[in-house]
Amino acid sequence: MSGQSLLVPGQLSPVRSVPGKIRRPEYVGKPAPTPYNGPEVQSAETIELMRIAGRIAAQAMEEAAKHIAPGVTTDELDRVAHAYMCDHGAYPSTLGYRGFPKSLCTSVNEVICHGIPDSTVLRDGDIINLDVTAYINGVHGDNNATYLCGDVDEESKLLVERTRESLKRAINAVRPGRQINIIGRVIESYAKRFGYGVVRDFTGHGINSSFHSGLIIPHYDSPHATTVIQPGMTFTIEPMLTLGTYEHDMWADGWTVVTKDRKRTAQFEHTLVVTETGAEILTLP
């Protein structure tokens, strides 16, 4: 594995502004969102709006990813994604969600998820996950991907490649009538072939007009994930695989989650809608 030194918190830039004409999610300015009490199965109209939100989120992530290079700060990636979403009439869903201060998550190397963009400078050989969610027309679209920065060691490249493959396999396993745990079963069985850890405490989730609806999508074979998959359900799958343990520590910021053994981790995510025969990806650029 790469011999990069471990990450330390950087300095935060001021909170970025969003044009007043852009609609805010209801949780902005509040300590927590209002609990979602609606259905997990969405109407055709809602799904069509989620395609728009998903496309903007995917394009914003792509735009930020173009700037990944040694010497670039994670805050600069936040600036790019923030500007893209605002320019396309979308609100960056993470900005102000439970107090999160930035417009995307940047999780580098040993950071599992929820890394806060700051003055941290990317180094040659890093891997970095960008997690972007866009809110527009009253709905959210959520996606993430892990990218290589410069010349990355083979072990890390394989981790990234296989994590992407685990998401692909999980999506292919979605079928109406199956239980949600098929998703985690497929991911975990694939990851075990390579000795990877599968993060348990952070999961996929239902998404629609609510950023997190309450529906939980584990990435391991949970005996409790017995909800039956139905056409029209919308949720994310976002496996987090590690080179070592799946256990984690939390930084003092209350957001940044790192592997307990500080080994590297990768993640990929799409927002999906269940169809009559499988699943459609809503977060495509």
Secondary structure, DSSP 8 states (H G I E B T S, - for coil): -------------------TTS---TTTTSSS-----S-SB--HHHHHHHHHHHHHHHHHHHHHHTT--TT-BHHHHHHHHHHHHHHTT-EETTTTGGG--SSSEEEETTEEE----SS-B--TT-EEEEEEEEEETTEEEEEEEEEE-SS--HHHHHHHHHHHHHHHHHHHH--TTSBTHHHHHHHHHHHHTTT-EE--SS-EEB-SSSSS-S-EE-SS--TT---B--TTBEEEE--EEESS-S-EEE-TTS--EEETT---EEE-BEEEEE-SSSEEES---
